[in-house]
Amino acid sequence: MTPVSTTREVELGPIRPPSEAASLLLRVTRNCPWNDCAFCAVYKGEKFGRRDVEEIIADVDLLAEIAGRIRSRAGARSEGGPIDPAAALAIVRDPIATDDERRMALWLARGGEHVFLQDADSLVLPLERIVPVLERLKERFPSVDRVTSYARSRTLCARSPEHLAALKRAGLTRIHVGVESGSDEVLALIRKGCRAEHHVEGCRRALDAGFEVCCYVMPGLGGRALTAVHAQETSTVLRAIDPQHVRLRTLWVDPGSPLAGMRRDGQFEMLEEHEVVAEIRDMLRGLRGARGAVISDHERNLLPELEGRLTEDADALNAAATRFLDLEPRARDAFVVARRSGYFLELEAFLAAPDAVAEFAPLAERLKALGDGSLLRGMELGLRFRHI
């Protein structure tokens, strides 16, 4: 395969939401305009920047050129629809293919329908910078039916209904918002730079403009001192927003984050894993009757099975959390270690394995002793690939 006739590569940012794993990534801003959240280590030390419209559109055009070449090689007969997966795999395996070509082949094989605008808060851009990009995407990729972005709730609060409506007309369809907590006390602790009222107002503005809204919440973020208020007030804020999606992203303290220093200095005490599940259960009980779905789509969540509609699946969600919490401590700790070691993904598979508790309980006991009674700390010390 002959690479595209340019040495320039499409610029990529460092992260995207788990639900955008199959999306085409288009970087419109660099890093984060706030960049002070205590739990985040991604952009620390980096300067925020807005990419020029011409530069972004050049990336769109380059991606379209790459897509045309991929479609031609894959024998596609039209500019829309997916390409043959086998042809895409051949391109991915081609040693002279560029990274952009490999990403494009996979994207087209999945349908070429979703685009995510990077980085942390692309809605800080004025309309004259973002609308031309959205229009160019629509022109060059007619198969795209979903374009999404992160946005801070304070940014949404600063956008007029007319501004948001213009973005919706131009093609933006879904907004991901890091709510993290509905507690002003927790938000102040982790330096989120907003209050609960900003979450409600900003997300409601986005919903009123016709966007899908995904609200991310972070179980465990209040630590031991604020776990009750974190669960209760997060439920209150989410009920006031009533988004289509509530996504769980359990707190881990990443090395290099301010929260890691707070934990080291004794200013923040993390919950054990079963205490985080209890907090999630309390939060979900407070959300009974809300219209959206709860989604557990991040590797940091202990129980990926905690997914369902907040209306008809409320009992099943409560039962899934309670099933784990009602285990006797030895079996519960054994599952935590087995899950975090990568041997089991879901609780039911673990419980169905006849020797699983007997196999993993001794390791859990040793790790707990290593952590001076804390299984969480013991796993951090005894499982090299585990960052708490």
PLY file of the C-alpha trace (Angstrom):
ply
format ascii 1.0
element vertex 388
property float x
property float y
property float z
element edge 387
property int vertex1
property int vertex2
end_header
0.00 0.00 0.00
1.37 3.41 -0.97
0.93 5.92 1.90
-0.87 9.21 1.34
1.39 11.63 -0.53
2.28 13.80 2.44
4.44 13.44 5.49
1.97 15.39 7.65
-0.06 13.39 10.15
-3.43 14.20 11.65
-2.97 15.70 15.11
-4.41 13.66 17.98
-5.10 14.50 21.62
-4.41 12.11 24.51
-7.89 10.95 25.58
-11.49 10.37 24.55
-14.54 8.90 26.35
-14.79 5.08 26.43
-18.00 5.28 24.40
-16.04 7.01 21.61
-13.57 4.14 21.16
-14.84 3.51 17.63
-15.10 7.21 16.71
-12.92 9.21 14.37
-10.92 11.66 16.50
-10.56 15.27 15.40
-8.55 17.61 17.60
-9.96 21.14 17.68
-8.42 22.35 20.96
-5.26 21.35 22.80
-5.39 20.28 26.44
-7.80 21.72 29.03
-8.79 25.37 29.64
-9.37 24.69 33.37
-6.70 22.05 34.12
-6.93 22.25 37.90
-9.06 19.20 38.81
-7.24 17.37 41.60
-8.05 13.88 40.29
-6.70 14.50 36.77
-3.08 14.10 35.70
-3.65 14.15 31.92
-2.93 17.79 31.06
-0.86 18.94 34.01
2.07 21.05 32.83
0.48 21.58 29.42
-0.78 24.89 28.05
-4.29 25.19 26.64
-4.58 26.25 23.01
-7.21 26.75 20.32
-6.34 25.33 16.93
-6.85 27.59 13.91
-9.86 26.83 11.75
-7.66 26.41 8.68
-5.47 23.89 10.50
-8.44 21.80 11.63
-10.08 21.87 8.22
-6.78 20.75 6.72
-6.95 17.71 9.01
-10.53 17.02 7.87
-9.43 17.21 4.23
-6.45 14.96 4.88
-8.70 12.43 6.61
-11.07 12.55 3.64
-8.17 11.93 1.25
-7.06 8.97 3.35
-10.64 7.66 3.45
-10.86 7.82 -0.34
-7.67 5.82 -0.71
-8.84 3.24 1.83
-12.21 2.86 0.10
-10.50 2.44 -3.26
-8.21 -0.29 -1.98
-11.10 -2.01 -0.18
-13.17 -2.02 -3.38
-15.96 0.09 -1.92
-18.56 1.08 -4.49
-19.85 4.20 -2.76
-18.69 7.01 -0.50
-20.96 5.87 2.32
-21.37 2.75 4.40
-18.79 0.41 5.91
-15.94 -1.22 4.03
-15.22 -4.93 4.13
-13.68 -5.87 7.53
-11.22 -8.24 5.90
-9.93 -5.44 3.67
-9.63 -3.17 6.69
-7.67 -5.83 8.57
-5.29 -6.19 5.63
-4.58 -2.46 5.78
-4.07 -2.56 9.54
-1.52 -5.35 9.06
0.25 -3.65 6.17
3.75 -2.75 7.45
3.99 0.39 5.31
0.52 1.73 6.20
0.56 4.91 8.28
-1.13 5.12 11.68
-3.71 7.47 10.15
-4.48 4.90 7.45
-4.88 2.12 10.01
-7.22 4.23 12.15
-9.24 5.23 9.09
-9.56 1.64 7.89
-10.93 0.53 11.26
-13.29 3.50 11.40
-14.69 2.83 7.94
-15.07 -0.88 8.72
-17.28 0.10 11.67
-19.47 2.26 9.48
-17.73 5.65 9.49
-20.57 7.24 11.45
-19.18 8.77 14.66
-16.72 11.62 15.26
-15.37 12.94 18.57
-13.94 16.45 18.85
-10.89 16.56 21.14
-9.65 17.77 23.71
-11.18 18.51 27.12
-13.64 21.34 26.33
-14.08 22.10 22.65
-17.14 24.26 23.24
-14.89 27.06 24.47
-14.35 27.82 20.78
-16.42 30.69 19.33
-18.99 29.79 16.69
-16.83 31.14 13.87
-14.14 28.60 14.76
-16.24 25.50 15.28
-19.20 25.81 12.89
-16.99 25.77 9.75
-15.34 22.60 11.05
-18.68 20.90 11.63
-19.85 21.94 8.18
-16.67 20.64 6.56
-17.10 17.31 8.36
-20.63 17.03 7.02
-19.43 17.89 3.50
-16.46 15.51 3.39
-17.99 12.65 5.42
-21.70 12.38 4.58
-21.89 9.04 6.43
-21.34 10.76 9.81
-24.49 10.89 11.92
-23.03 11.61 15.38
-20.51 14.28 16.37
-19.66 14.62 20.05
-17.48 16.68 22.38
-16.51 17.16 25.99
-17.70 20.39 27.61
-17.41 21.82 31.10
-20.70 22.77 32.73
-19.38 26.32 33.30
-18.77 26.60 29.55
-22.32 25.47 28.83
-23.62 28.03 31.33
-21.79 30.75 29.39
-23.35 29.73 26.07
-26.63 31.33 25.03
-29.53 29.21 23.74
-28.88 30.70 20.30
-25.20 29.69 20.42
-26.04 26.11 21.37
-28.78 25.94 18.74
-26.28 27.01 16.10
-23.93 24.19 17.11
-26.79 21.71 16.93
-27.79 22.90 13.45
-24.18 22.64 12.29
-24.02 18.97 13.28
-22.91 18.58 16.90
-25.20 15.99 18.47
-23.90 14.80 21.87
-22.07 16.49 24.75
-20.06 14.67 27.44
-19.98 16.54 30.77
-17.76 15.64 33.71
-20.19 16.25 36.56
-18.06 14.09 38.90
-20.14 15.06 41.97
-23.26 16.97 42.88
-21.84 18.04 46.22
-20.43 21.56 46.45
-18.17 20.34 49.26
-16.71 17.58 47.09
-16.43 19.87 44.06
-14.46 22.37 46.15
-12.24 19.61 47.53
-11.25 18.39 44.08
-11.00 21.91 42.61
-13.56 21.32 39.89
-14.07 25.04 39.38
-17.85 24.92 39.50
-20.78 24.32 41.83
-23.72 21.97 41.61
-25.90 24.77 40.25
-23.57 25.12 37.26
-23.94 21.43 36.46
-27.72 21.73 36.50
-27.92 24.95 34.51
-25.30 24.01 31.93
-26.59 20.51 31.27
-30.21 21.70 31.13
-29.21 24.30 28.54
-27.65 21.58 26.42
-30.70 19.36 26.74
-33.05 22.22 25.89
-30.99 22.86 22.74
-31.66 19.28 21.65
-28.34 17.64 22.51
-27.87 14.20 23.97
-26.07 14.69 27.29
-23.77 12.16 28.97
-23.06 13.01 32.61
-19.97 11.36 34.12
-19.94 10.77 37.87
-17.01 9.55 39.92
-17.86 7.13 42.75
-15.40 7.41 45.61
-14.50 11.02 44.84
-15.61 12.27 48.24
-13.29 9.88 50.00
-14.20 8.46 53.38
-15.10 11.84 54.87
-17.68 12.84 52.25
-19.02 9.56 50.88
-22.58 10.03 52.16
-22.99 13.61 50.94
-21.32 12.71 47.64
-23.87 9.95 46.94
-26.90 11.89 48.12
-26.20 15.21 46.43
-24.98 13.65 43.21
-28.34 11.90 42.95
-30.08 15.21 43.57
-28.15 16.98 40.80
-28.62 14.14 38.31
-32.35 14.09 38.94
-32.48 17.85 38.32
-30.55 17.42 35.05
-32.28 14.18 33.95
-29.75 13.37 31.19
-30.04 10.55 28.68
-26.88 8.87 30.02
-25.21 8.63 33.44
-21.77 7.08 33.16
-19.87 5.69 36.16
-16.13 6.23 36.34
-14.81 4.97 39.68
-12.04 7.07 41.21
-8.48 5.88 40.92
-5.75 8.22 42.07
-3.42 8.56 39.13
0.30 9.16 39.78
1.13 12.79 39.17
-2.32 14.09 40.02
-2.79 16.63 42.84
-5.05 14.10 44.56
-2.11 11.69 44.81
-0.28 14.33 46.85
-3.36 14.97 48.98
-3.63 11.25 49.68
0.06 10.97 50.52
-0.24 13.89 52.96
-3.27 12.37 54.70
-5.73 14.93 53.32
-7.74 12.33 51.42
-8.65 8.77 52.44
-9.91 6.44 49.75
-12.78 4.03 50.16
-12.31 0.30 49.94
-13.82 -1.24 46.82
-16.91 -2.62 48.58
-17.52 0.81 50.10
-17.48 2.34 46.62
-20.11 -0.17 45.49
-22.23 0.74 48.54
-21.91 4.41 47.56
-22.99 3.62 43.99
-25.99 1.70 45.30
-27.02 4.67 47.45
-26.68 7.00 44.47
-28.72 4.71 42.22
-31.45 4.40 44.83
-31.68 8.18 44.78
-32.13 8.09 41.00
-35.18 5.83 40.90
-37.65 7.14 38.35
-35.15 9.16 36.32
-35.53 8.61 32.59
-31.95 7.91 31.49
-29.60 4.94 31.50
-26.74 4.19 33.86
-23.68 2.86 32.06
-20.62 1.20 33.59
-18.28 1.31 30.60
-14.91 2.06 32.18
-12.27 -0.45 33.23
-12.02 1.23 36.61
-15.51 0.15 37.61
-15.55 -3.02 39.68
-18.98 -4.15 38.45
-19.48 -3.61 34.70
-22.88 -5.29 35.05
-24.25 -2.17 36.76
-25.99 -1.02 33.59
-29.62 -0.42 32.74
-32.46 2.04 32.46
-33.06 4.06 35.60
-36.79 3.47 35.29
-37.54 -0.17 34.44
-34.18 -1.60 35.62
-33.96 0.10 39.02
-34.62 -3.14 40.93
-32.10 -5.09 38.86
-29.42 -2.43 39.39
-30.01 -2.47 43.12
-29.92 -6.28 43.14
-26.61 -6.38 41.22
-24.91 -4.12 43.76
-26.52 -5.91 46.71
-25.45 -9.31 45.35
-21.83 -8.25 45.75
-22.27 -6.42 49.06
-24.07 -9.36 50.67
-21.18 -11.76 50.06
-19.33 -12.81 53.16
-16.12 -10.73 53.42
-13.77 -13.55 52.41
-15.61 -14.19 49.12
-16.07 -10.49 48.49
-12.35 -9.77 48.88
-11.50 -12.78 46.73
-13.66 -11.42 43.91
-12.06 -7.98 44.15
-8.60 -9.49 43.74
-9.71 -11.82 40.94
-11.41 -8.96 39.11
-8.51 -6.55 39.49
-6.04 -9.25 38.47
-7.94 -9.68 35.21
-9.14 -13.24 35.76
-12.85 -12.44 35.89
-14.89 -9.62 34.41
-18.24 -10.12 36.15
-19.33 -11.33 39.56
-21.64 -14.11 38.34
-18.85 -15.77 36.35
-16.65 -15.67 39.45
-19.33 -17.18 41.68
-20.07 -19.87 39.09
-16.44 -21.02 39.08
-16.27 -23.80 41.71
-12.76 -23.09 43.03
-12.57 -19.31 42.52
-13.06 -18.28 46.15
-10.65 -20.93 47.42
-8.08 -19.86 44.83
-8.17 -16.10 45.36
-9.10 -15.76 49.05
-5.58 -16.60 50.33
-4.08 -14.00 48.00
-6.63 -11.44 49.18
-5.70 -12.20 52.81
-2.01 -11.74 52.09
-2.64 -8.48 50.26
-4.83 -7.24 53.09
-2.08 -7.96 55.56
0.41 -6.19 53.30
-1.88 -3.15 53.37
-2.20 -3.16 57.18
-5.85 -4.19 56.93
-6.64 -2.35 53.70
-7.18 -4.56 50.68
-7.02 -1.48 48.48
-3.59 -0.51 49.78
-2.41 -4.11 49.67
-3.35 -4.42 45.99
-1.56 -1.18 45.29
1.61 -2.57 46.86
1.27 -6.18 45.74
-0.18 -5.98 42.23
2.36 -4.14 40.12
-0.06 -3.23 37.34
-2.67 -1.90 39.74
-2.84 1.86 40.36
-5.42 2.84 42.99
0 1
1 2
2 3
3 4
4 5
5 6
6 7
7 8
8 9
9 10
10 11
11 12
12 13
13 14
14 15
15 16
16 17
17 18
18 19
19 20
20 21
21 22
22 23
23 24
24 25
25 26
26 27
27 28
28 29
29 30
30 31
31 32
32 33
33 34
34 35
35 36
36 37
37 38
38 39
39 40
40 41
41 42
42 43
43 44
44 45
45 46
46 47
47 48
48 49
49 50
50 51
51 52
52 53
53 54
54 55
55 56
56 57
57 58
58 59
59 60
60 61
61 62
62 63
63 64
64 65
65 66
66 67
67 68
68 69
69 70
70 71
71 72
72 73
73 74
74 75
75 76
76 77
77 78
78 79
79 80
80 81
81 82
82 83
83 84
84 85
85 86
86 87
87 88
88 89
89 90
90 91
91 92
92 93
93 94
94 95
95 96
96 97
97 98
98 99
99 100
100 101
101 102
102 103
103 104
104 105
105 106
106 107
107 108
108 109
109 110
110 111
111 112
112 113
113 114
114 115
115 116
116 117
117 118
118 119
119 120
120 121
121 122
122 123
123 124
124 125
125 126
126 127
127 128
128 129
129 130
130 131
131 132
132 133
133 134
134 135
135 136
136 137
137 138
138 139
139 140
140 141
141 142
142 143
143 144
144 145
145 146
146 147
147 148
148 149
149 150
150 151
151 152
152 153
153 154
154 155
155 156
156 157
157 158
158 159
159 160
160 161
161 162
162 163
163 164
164 165
165 166
166 167
167 168
168 169
169 170
170 171
171 172
172 173
173 174
174 175
175 176
176 177
177 178
178 179
179 180
180 181
181 182
182 183
183 184
184 185
185 186
186 187
187 188
188 189
189 190
190 191
191 192
192 193
193 194
194 195
195 196
196 197
197 198
198 199
199 200
200 201
201 202
202 203
203 204
204 205
205 206
206 207
207 208
208 209
209 210
210 211
211 212
212 213
213 214
214 215
215 216
216 217
217 218
218 219
219 220
220 221
221 222
222 223
223 224
224 225
225 226
226 227
227 228
228 229
229 230
230 231
231 232
232 233
233 234
234 235
235 236
236 237
237 238
238 239
239 240
240 241
241 242
242 243
243 244
244 245
245 246
246 247
247 248
248 249
249 250
250 251
251 252
252 253
253 254
254 255
255 256
256 257
257 258
258 259
259 260
260 261
261 262
262 263
263 264
264 265
265 266
266 267
267 268
268 269
269 270
270 271
271 272
272 273
273 274
274 275
275 276
276 277
277 278
278 279
279 280
280 281
281 282
282 283
283 284
284 285
285 286
286 287
287 288
288 289
289 290
290 291
291 292
292 293
293 294
294 295
295 296
296 297
297 298
298 299
299 300
300 301
301 302
302 303
303 304
304 305
305 306
306 307
307 308
308 309
309 310
310 311
311 312
312 313
313 314
314 315
315 316
316 317
317 318
318 319
319 320
320 321
321 322
322 323
323 324
324 325
325 326
326 327
327 328
328 329
329 330
330 331
331 332
332 333
333 334
334 335
335 336
336 337
337 338
338 339
339 340
340 341
341 342
342 343
343 344
344 345
345 346
346 347
347 348
348 349
349 350
350 351
351 352
352 353
353 354
354 355
355 356
356 357
357 358
358 359
359 360
360 361
361 362
362 363
363 364
364 365
365 366
366 367
367 368
368 369
369 370
370 371
371 372
372 373
373 374
374 375
375 376
376 377
377 378
378 379
379 380
380 381
381 382
382 383
383 384
384 385
385 386
386 387
